[in-house]
């Protein structure tokens, strides 16, 4: 536990990025820092984009229910998970954020920091780190009388590595470690709980994502997370998300389709149930406002 907490509290900060609008598609001069993404997230995964020093972002994110439910809930629009997030640029190279999600009534605090930035002439990639602590408040004392506060916690550590190939194309790789103090029960074919739980509390994943700009203010974005040590008996799937971004004045509007309902890292990496092949795809959007 102590090692995990130290990991969460150990952001190394070296270089930074500018505010949202000045970084998007500006004319570059020699040895200028290059921003691979225009929003804080690709779709689900964090991007290497940071908030400028002193700026405050307000993010409203929605994930509706699966489209294959048809007219019963109007293709998922009757049901939604919502996340509200505030992100503040404490330094040009350090962003802090807090969020609350409807999925498992989760509260989350996180930090994102740049270690080194891609330059027009110089270092070829941007490397950033992301750490978060999530608290699952869905566990109620009435149902879990022996639950302790630490049982609700999940820790995430990510290394974000991005490359802006040219003015249109950017990629990112995101090796991820997350630790759930409490993992969900896994059932066998007769719906009996498998004991001991075959899913390790410490889990590993690798995310890949990218952005392709096809118009002045439009891009298509996609990301995918491969869970590396999921138990064979688990019902959960790898998250795949595809969408478009629209930058309009002071905010970015992201629209996408995904099989993940959760919007915090451990949720969409560890507990995605949707299957694209079965039509278990949800429409969602992220609205980012800059203050």
C-alpha positions as YAML, in Angstrom:
chain: A
units: angstrom
residues:
- id: 1
  name: UNK
  ca: [0.00, 0.00, 0.00]
- id: 2
  name: UNK
  ca: [2.75, 2.48, 0.97]
- id: 3
  name: UNK
  ca: [4.62, 1.84, -2.28]
- id: 4
  name: UNK
  ca: [1.47, 2.47, -4.28]
- id: 5
  name: UNK
  ca: [0.77, 5.72, -2.43]
- id: 6
  name: UNK
  ca: [4.35, 6.86, -3.03]
- id: 7
  name: UNK
  ca: [3.88, 6.16, -6.72]
- id: 8
  name: UNK
  ca: [0.75, 8.31, -6.75]
- id: 9
  name: UNK
  ca: [2.51, 11.17, -4.98]
- id: 10
  name: UNK
  ca: [5.66, 11.17, -7.09]
- id: 11
  name: UNK
  ca: [5.06, 13.43, -10.13]
- id: 12
  name: UNK
  ca: [8.35, 14.49, -11.77]
- id: 13
  name: UNK
  ca: [7.82, 17.77, -13.63]
- id: 14
  name: UNK
  ca: [10.24, 19.25, -16.12]
- id: 15
  name: UNK
  ca: [8.64, 20.90, -19.15]
- id: 16
  name: UNK
  ca: [5.16, 22.20, -20.00]
- id: 17
  name: UNK
  ca: [2.62, 23.03, -22.64]
- id: 18
  name: UNK
  ca: [0.56, 26.14, -23.39]
- id: 19
  name: UNK
  ca: [-3.18, 26.77, -23.20]
- id: 20
  name: UNK
  ca: [-5.80, 24.97, -25.28]
- id: 21
  name: UNK
  ca: [-6.27, 27.33, -28.19]
- id: 22
  name: UNK
  ca: [-2.71, 28.59, -28.65]
- id: 23
  name: UNK
  ca: [-1.42, 25.02, -28.98]
- id: 24
  name: UNK
  ca: [-3.82, 23.89, -31.68]
- id: 25
  name: UNK
  ca: [-2.54, 24.25, -35.21]
- id: 26
  name: UNK
  ca: [-0.37, 27.33, -34.59]
- id: 27
  name: UNK
  ca: [2.39, 28.19, -37.02]
- id: 28
  name: UNK
  ca: [5.50, 26.55, -35.58]
- id: 29
  name: UNK
  ca: [8.93, 28.13, -35.34]
- id: 30
  name: UNK
  ca: [12.25, 26.35, -34.94]
- id: 31
  name: UNK
  ca: [12.53, 24.19, -31.82]
- id: 32
  name: UNK
  ca: [8.98, 24.94, -30.69]
- id: 33
  name: UNK
  ca: [7.13, 22.41, -28.54]
- id: 34
  name: UNK
  ca: [4.62, 20.36, -30.52]
- id: 35
  name: UNK
  ca: [1.21, 19.45, -29.11]
- id: 36
  name: UNK
  ca: [0.01, 16.08, -30.39]
- id: 37
  name: UNK
  ca: [-3.59, 16.42, -29.15]
- id: 38
  name: UNK
  ca: [-6.04, 19.27, -28.74]
- id: 39
  name: UNK
  ca: [-8.00, 17.90, -25.78]
- id: 40
  name: UNK
  ca: [-7.11, 16.41, -22.40]
- id: 41
  name: UNK
  ca: [-8.31, 12.97, -23.52]
- id: 42
  name: UNK
  ca: [-8.03, 11.11, -26.80]
- id: 43
  name: UNK
  ca: [-11.37, 9.45, -26.10]
- id: 44
  name: UNK
  ca: [-11.08, 7.46, -22.87]
- id: 45
  name: UNK
  ca: [-7.33, 7.59, -22.39]
- id: 46
  name: UNK
  ca: [-5.55, 10.68, -21.12]
- id: 47
  name: UNK
  ca: [-3.59, 12.49, -23.82]
- id: 48
  name: UNK
  ca: [-0.28, 14.28, -23.31]
- id: 49
  name: UNK
  ca: [-2.14, 17.60, -23.44]
- id: 50
  name: UNK
  ca: [-1.97, 19.65, -20.21]
- id: 51
  name: UNK
  ca: [-3.85, 22.68, -18.93]
- id: 52
  name: UNK
  ca: [-1.95, 25.97, -19.20]
- id: 53
  name: UNK
  ca: [-0.77, 27.56, -15.96]
- id: 54
  name: UNK
  ca: [-3.63, 29.35, -14.22]
- id: 55
  name: UNK
  ca: [-6.29, 27.98, -16.59]
- id: 56
  name: UNK
  ca: [-9.32, 26.06, -15.37]
- id: 57
  name: UNK
  ca: [-11.08, 23.46, -17.50]
- id: 58
  name: UNK
  ca: [-14.57, 22.16, -16.79]
- id: 59
  name: UNK
  ca: [-15.34, 18.82, -18.44]
- id: 60
  name: UNK
  ca: [-18.80, 17.27, -18.73]
- id: 61
  name: UNK
  ca: [-18.71, 13.68, -20.01]
- id: 62
  name: UNK
  ca: [-21.69, 11.43, -20.80]
- id: 63
  name: UNK
  ca: [-21.89, 7.77, -21.69]
- id: 64
  name: UNK
  ca: [-25.32, 6.51, -22.68]
- id: 65
  name: UNK
  ca: [-26.51, 2.90, -22.65]
- id: 66
  name: UNK
  ca: [-25.92, 0.39, -25.44]
- id: 67
  name: UNK
  ca: [-27.46, 1.01, -28.85]
- id: 68
  name: UNK
  ca: [-28.63, -2.60, -29.23]
- id: 69
  name: UNK
  ca: [-31.35, -2.06, -26.61]
- id: 70
  name: UNK
  ca: [-33.42, -0.46, -29.37]
- id: 71
  name: UNK
  ca: [-36.53, 1.61, -28.77]
- id: 72
  name: UNK
  ca: [-37.05, 0.28, -25.22]
- id: 73
  name: UNK
  ca: [-34.74, 3.01, -23.93]
- id: 74
  name: UNK
  ca: [-34.43, 4.92, -27.22]
- id: 75
  name: UNK
  ca: [-31.15, 3.30, -28.21]
- id: 76
  name: UNK
  ca: [-29.58, 3.94, -24.82]
- id: 77
  name: UNK
  ca: [-30.40, 7.64, -24.56]
- id: 78
  name: UNK
  ca: [-32.75, 7.12, -21.59]
- id: 79
  name: UNK
  ca: [-29.86, 5.97, -19.42]
- id: 80
  name: UNK
  ca: [-26.54, 7.70, -18.94]
- id: 81
  name: UNK
  ca: [-23.47, 7.83, -16.76]
- id: 82
  name: UNK
  ca: [-22.16, 11.34, -16.22]
- id: 83
  name: UNK
  ca: [-18.77, 12.56, -15.10]
- id: 84
  name: UNK
  ca: [-18.06, 16.12, -13.96]
- id: 85
  name: UNK
  ca: [-14.41, 17.14, -13.83]
- id: 86
  name: UNK
  ca: [-12.38, 20.21, -12.99]
- id: 87
  name: UNK
  ca: [-8.76, 20.41, -14.21]
- id: 88
  name: UNK
  ca: [-6.46, 23.24, -13.18]
- id: 89
  name: UNK
  ca: [-3.03, 24.21, -14.48]
- id: 90
  name: UNK
  ca: [-1.02, 24.52, -11.30]
- id: 91
  name: UNK
  ca: [2.11, 24.96, -13.45]
- id: 92
  name: UNK
  ca: [2.62, 24.90, -17.20]
- id: 93
  name: UNK
  ca: [3.92, 21.37, -16.74]
- id: 94
  name: UNK
  ca: [1.57, 20.20, -13.98]
- id: 95
  name: UNK
  ca: [-2.20, 19.71, -14.11]
- id: 96
  name: UNK
  ca: [-4.32, 18.67, -11.14]
- id: 97
  name: UNK
  ca: [-7.87, 17.41, -11.47]
- id: 98
  name: UNK
  ca: [-10.85, 16.20, -9.48]
- id: 99
  name: UNK
  ca: [-13.90, 14.37, -10.81]
- id: 100
  name: UNK
  ca: [-17.08, 12.63, -9.83]
- id: 101
  name: UNK
  ca: [-18.60, 9.84, -11.96]
- id: 102
  name: UNK
  ca: [-21.99, 8.18, -11.83]
- id: 103
  name: UNK
  ca: [-20.32, 4.85, -12.60]
- id: 104
  name: UNK
  ca: [-19.99, 3.19, -9.16]
- id: 105
  name: UNK
  ca: [-20.45, 6.67, -7.62]
- id: 106
  name: UNK
  ca: [-16.72, 7.24, -8.04]
- id: 107
  name: UNK
  ca: [-14.70, 10.21, -6.84]
- id: 108
  name: UNK
  ca: [-11.26, 10.68, -8.39]
- id: 109
  name: UNK
  ca: [-8.26, 12.93, -7.93]
- id: 110
  name: UNK
  ca: [-5.39, 12.98, -10.39]
- id: 111
  name: UNK
  ca: [-2.21, 14.67, -11.52]
- id: 112
  name: UNK
  ca: [-0.71, 14.85, -15.02]
- id: 113
  name: UNK
  ca: [2.77, 16.16, -15.68]
- id: 114
  name: UNK
  ca: [5.16, 16.48, -18.61]
- id: 115
  name: UNK
  ca: [8.61, 14.95, -18.34]
- id: 116
  name: UNK
  ca: [9.88, 16.07, -21.75]
- id: 117
  name: UNK
  ca: [8.20, 17.65, -24.78]
- id: 118
  name: UNK
  ca: [8.49, 16.95, -28.48]
- id: 119
  name: UNK
  ca: [10.33, 19.72, -30.36]
- id: 120
  name: UNK
  ca: [10.40, 20.70, -34.00]
- id: 121
  name: UNK
  ca: [14.17, 20.33, -33.79]
- id: 122
  name: UNK
  ca: [15.24, 18.16, -30.89]
- id: 123
  name: UNK
  ca: [13.51, 15.52, -28.78]
- id: 124
  name: UNK
  ca: [11.18, 13.53, -31.08]
- id: 125
  name: UNK
  ca: [8.38, 12.61, -28.66]
- id: 126
  name: UNK
  ca: [6.45, 13.93, -25.66]
- id: 127
  name: UNK
  ca: [6.56, 11.89, -22.45]
- id: 128
  name: UNK
  ca: [4.10, 12.60, -19.66]
- id: 129
  name: UNK
  ca: [2.92, 10.83, -16.53]
- id: 130
  name: UNK
  ca: [-0.54, 10.43, -15.07]
- id: 131
  name: UNK
  ca: [-1.46, 9.25, -11.56]
- id: 132
  name: UNK
  ca: [-4.90, 9.01, -10.02]
- id: 133
  name: UNK
  ca: [-6.65, 7.83, -6.89]
- id: 134
  name: UNK
  ca: [-10.29, 6.74, -7.17]
- id: 135
  name: UNK
  ca: [-12.78, 6.08, -4.39]
- id: 136
  name: UNK
  ca: [-15.73, 3.76, -5.07]
- id: 137
  name: UNK
  ca: [-18.61, 4.94, -2.87]
- id: 138
  name: UNK
  ca: [-21.10, 2.47, -4.34]
- id: 139
  name: UNK
  ca: [-20.14, 0.03, -1.57]
- id: 140
  name: UNK
  ca: [-22.65, 0.79, 1.18]
- id: 141
  name: UNK
  ca: [-22.16, -0.12, 4.83]
- id: 142
  name: UNK
  ca: [-25.65, -1.61, 4.85]
- id: 143
  name: UNK
  ca: [-24.62, -4.19, 2.25]
- id: 144
  name: UNK
  ca: [-20.95, -4.50, 3.24]
- id: 145
  name: UNK
  ca: [-20.84, -4.02, 7.03]
- id: 146
  name: UNK
  ca: [-17.14, -4.91, 7.28]
- id: 147
  name: UNK
  ca: [-15.94, -2.63, 4.52]
- id: 148
  name: UNK
  ca: [-13.10, -0.25, 5.32]
- id: 149
  name: UNK
  ca: [-12.23, 2.99, 3.55]
- id: 150
  name: UNK
  ca: [-9.11, 1.50, 1.97]
- id: 151
  name: UNK
  ca: [-11.24, -1.24, 0.42]
- id: 152
  name: UNK
  ca: [-12.83, 1.42, -1.80]
- id: 153
  name: UNK
  ca: [-9.56, 2.67, -3.30]
- id: 154
  name: UNK
  ca: [-8.00, 2.15, -6.71]
- id: 155
  name: UNK
  ca: [-4.62, 3.54, -7.81]
- id: 156
  name: UNK
  ca: [-3.53, 4.24, -11.38]
- id: 157
  name: UNK
  ca: [-0.10, 5.02, -12.82]
- id: 158
  name: UNK
  ca: [0.37, 5.72, -16.53]
- id: 159
  name: UNK
  ca: [3.21, 6.71, -18.79]
- id: 160
  name: UNK
  ca: [1.93, 8.67, -21.78]
- id: 161
  name: UNK
  ca: [4.17, 8.72, -24.87]
- id: 162
  name: UNK
  ca: [2.96, 10.73, -27.86]
- id: 163
  name: UNK
  ca: [4.32, 11.58, -31.28]
- id: 164
  name: UNK
  ca: [3.02, 14.31, -33.58]
- id: 165
  name: UNK
  ca: [3.97, 12.88, -36.96]
- id: 166
  name: UNK
  ca: [2.77, 15.89, -38.95]
- id: 167
  name: UNK
  ca: [0.07, 18.56, -38.85]
- id: 168
  name: UNK
  ca: [-2.64, 15.93, -39.33]
- id: 169
  name: UNK
  ca: [-1.48, 12.75, -37.62]
- id: 170
  name: UNK
  ca: [-0.59, 12.00, -33.98]
- id: 171
  name: UNK
  ca: [-0.15, 8.78, -32.00]
- id: 172
  name: UNK
  ca: [0.11, 7.81, -28.34]
- id: 173
  name: UNK
  ca: [1.21, 4.77, -26.34]
- id: 174
  name: UNK
  ca: [0.08, 4.43, -22.71]
- id: 175
  name: UNK
  ca: [1.59, 1.64, -20.54]
- id: 176
  name: UNK
  ca: [-0.63, 1.44, -17.46]
- id: 177
  name: UNK
  ca: [-0.56, -0.09, -13.99]
- id: 178
  name: UNK
  ca: [-3.61, -0.04, -11.74]
- id: 179
  name: UNK
  ca: [-4.32, -1.63, -8.39]
- id: 180
  name: UNK
  ca: [-7.83, -2.30, -7.09]
- id: 181
  name: UNK
  ca: [-7.94, -2.92, -3.37]
- id: 182
  name: UNK
  ca: [-11.23, -4.74, -3.98]
- id: 183
  name: UNK
  ca: [-11.82, -6.71, -7.17]
- id: 184
  name: UNK
  ca: [-15.26, -7.80, -8.28]
- id: 185
  name: UNK
  ca: [-16.37, -11.39, -7.69]
- id: 186
  name: UNK
  ca: [-16.08, -13.71, -10.68]
- id: 187
  name: UNK
  ca: [-18.78, -16.35, -11.17]
- id: 188
  name: UNK
  ca: [-18.51, -19.81, -12.69]
- id: 189
  name: UNK
  ca: [-20.94, -21.32, -15.20]
- id: 190
  name: UNK
  ca: [-23.40, -22.08, -12.37]
- id: 191
  name: UNK
  ca: [-23.24, -18.52, -11.03]
- id: 192
  name: UNK
  ca: [-21.24, -19.54, -8.00]
- id: 193
  name: UNK
  ca: [-18.49, -17.22, -6.79]
- id: 194
  name: UNK
  ca: [-15.03, -18.55, -7.65]
- id: 195
  name: UNK
  ca: [-12.81, -18.61, -4.57]
- id: 196
  name: UNK
  ca: [-10.15, -17.45, -4.32]
- id: 197
  name: UNK
  ca: [-10.79, -14.71, -6.84]
- id: 198
  name: UNK
  ca: [-8.60, -15.49, -9.88]
- id: 199
  name: UNK
  ca: [-8.23, -11.80, -10.76]
- id: 200
  name: UNK
  ca: [-5.11, -10.16, -9.32]
- id: 201
  name: UNK
  ca: [-5.60, -6.84, -7.54]
- id: 202
  name: UNK
  ca: [-2.55, -5.48, -9.40]
- id: 203
  name: UNK
  ca: [-3.35, -5.23, -13.11]
- id: 204
  name: UNK
  ca: [-1.50, -4.15, -16.22]
- id: 205
  name: UNK
  ca: [-2.66, -2.72, -19.52]
- id: 206
  name: UNK
  ca: [-1.33, -0.90, -22.52]
- id: 207
  name: UNK
  ca: [-3.28, 1.74, -24.37]
- id: 208
  name: UNK
  ca: [-2.84, 2.91, -27.93]
- id: 209
  name: UNK
  ca: [-4.54, 5.90, -29.51]
- id: 210
  name: UNK
  ca: [-4.36, 8.43, -32.24]
- id: 211
  name: UNK
  ca: [-5.78, 11.52, -33.88]
- id: 212
  name: UNK
  ca: [-6.15, 12.39, -37.56]
- id: 213
  name: UNK
  ca: [-7.10, 15.96, -38.44]
- id: 214
  name: UNK
  ca: [-9.27, 16.00, -41.58]
- id: 215
  name: UNK
  ca: [-10.46, 19.63, -41.46]
- id: 216
  name: UNK
  ca: [-9.41, 22.89, -39.85]
- id: 217
  name: UNK
  ca: [-11.26, 22.22, -36.60]
- id: 218
  name: UNK
  ca: [-12.25, 18.55, -36.98]
- id: 219
  name: UNK
  ca: [-10.36, 15.36, -36.22]
- id: 220
  name: UNK
  ca: [-11.14, 11.66, -35.89]
- id: 221
  name: UNK
  ca: [-9.84, 10.08, -32.68]
- id: 222
  name: UNK
  ca: [-9.59, 6.49, -31.48]
- id: 223
  name: UNK
  ca: [-8.10, 4.56, -28.59]
- id: 224
  name: UNK
  ca: [-7.92, 0.96, -27.39]
- id: 225
  name: UNK
  ca: [-6.80, -0.63, -24.13]
- id: 226
  name: UNK
  ca: [-5.37, -4.15, -23.97]
- id: 227
  name: UNK
  ca: [-5.60, -5.69, -20.48]
- id: 228
  name: UNK
  ca: [-2.51, -7.84, -19.99]
- id: 229
  name: UNK
  ca: [-3.35, -10.04, -16.99]
- id: 230
  name: UNK
  ca: [-7.11, -10.39, -16.97]
- id: 231
  name: UNK
  ca: [-8.34, -13.64, -15.41]
- id: 232
  name: UNK
  ca: [-9.51, -16.20, -17.96]
- id: 233
  name: UNK
  ca: [-12.86, -16.49, -16.20]
- id: 234
  name: UNK
  ca: [-13.52, -12.73, -16.30]
- id: 235
  name: UNK
  ca: [-16.51, -11.36, -18.22]
- id: 236
  name: UNK
  ca: [-14.83, -8.01, -18.90]
- id: 237
  name: UNK
  ca: [-13.66, -6.79, -22.31]
- id: 238
  name: UNK
  ca: [-11.00, -4.49, -23.68]
- id: 239
  name: UNK
  ca: [-12.26, -0.92, -24.30]
- id: 240
  name: UNK
  ca: [-12.37, 0.34, -27.88]
- id: 241
  name: UNK
  ca: [-13.54, 3.88, -28.68]
- id: 242
  name: UNK
  ca: [-13.86, 5.83, -31.93]
- id: 243
  name: UNK
  ca: [-15.09, 9.38, -32.40]
- id: 244
  name: UNK
  ca: [-14.60, 12.90, -33.68]
- id: 245
  name: UNK
  ca: [-13.43, 16.13, -32.05]
- id: 246
  name: UNK
  ca: [-14.71, 19.60, -32.88]
- id: 247
  name: UNK
  ca: [-12.83, 22.66, -31.60]
- id: 248
  name: UNK
  ca: [-15.11, 25.69, -31.46]
- id: 249
  name: UNK
  ca: [-13.79, 28.85, -29.86]
- id: 250
  name: UNK
  ca: [-13.29, 28.32, -26.15]
- id: 251
  name: UNK
  ca: [-14.18, 24.65, -25.94]
- id: 252
  name: UNK
  ca: [-13.68, 21.23, -27.49]
- id: 253
  name: UNK
  ca: [-16.62, 18.94, -28.19]
- id: 254
  name: UNK
  ca: [-15.83, 15.22, -28.47]
- id: 255
  name: UNK
  ca: [-18.42, 12.76, -29.82]
- id: 256
  name: UNK
  ca: [-17.71, 9.04, -29.89]
- id: 257
  name: UNK
  ca: [-18.88, 5.44, -29.78]
- id: 258
  name: UNK
  ca: [-17.43, 3.08, -27.19]
- id: 259
  name: UNK
  ca: [-18.08, -0.22, -25.44]
- id: 260
  name: UNK
  ca: [-17.00, 1.33, -22.10]
- id: 261
  name: UNK
  ca: [-19.46, 3.06, -19.79]
- id: 262
  name: UNK
  ca: [-16.90, 4.04, -17.17]
- id: 263
  name: UNK
  ca: [-14.85, 7.19, -17.69]
- id: 264
  name: UNK
  ca: [-12.11, 6.79, -15.08]
- id: 265
  name: UNK
  ca: [-9.07, 4.65, -15.95]
- id: 266
  name: UNK
  ca: [-9.55, 1.64, -13.68]
- id: 267
  name: UNK
  ca: [-13.24, 1.56, -14.61]
- id: 268
  name: UNK
  ca: [-12.92, 1.40, -18.38]
- id: 269
  name: UNK
  ca: [-9.76, -0.75, -18.30]
- id: 270
  name: UNK
  ca: [-10.92, -3.23, -15.70]
- id: 271
  name: UNK
  ca: [-14.72, -3.28, -15.90]
- id: 272
  name: UNK
  ca: [-15.87, -2.79, -19.48]
- id: 273
  name: UNK
  ca: [-18.63, -5.27, -20.33]
- id: 274
  name: UNK
  ca: [-19.68, -4.14, -23.81]
- id: 275
  name: UNK
  ca: [-18.95, -6.23, -26.88]
- id: 276
  name: UNK
  ca: [-18.73, -4.44, -30.23]
- id: 277
  name: UNK
  ca: [-19.60, -7.65, -32.12]
- id: 278
  name: UNK
  ca: [-22.90, -7.90, -30.22]
- id: 279
  name: UNK
  ca: [-23.77, -4.26, -30.76]
- id: 280
  name: UNK
  ca: [-23.05, -3.38, -27.15]
- id: 281
  name: UNK
  ca: [-21.83, 0.08, -28.15]
- id: 282
  name: UNK
  ca: [-22.68, 3.31, -26.38]
- id: 283
  name: UNK
  ca: [-22.79, 6.82, -27.74]
- id: 284
  name: UNK
  ca: [-20.99, 9.39, -25.63]
- id: 285
  name: UNK
  ca: [-19.56, 12.86, -25.60]
- id: 286
  name: UNK
  ca: [-17.07, 15.01, -23.70]
- id: 287
  name: UNK
  ca: [-17.57, 18.77, -23.54]
- id: 288
  name: UNK
  ca: [-14.52, 20.75, -22.48]
- id: 289
  name: UNK
  ca: [-14.87, 24.41, -21.46]
- id: 290
  name: UNK
  ca: [-11.89, 26.68, -20.77]
- id: 291
  name: UNK
  ca: [-11.97, 29.46, -18.17]
...
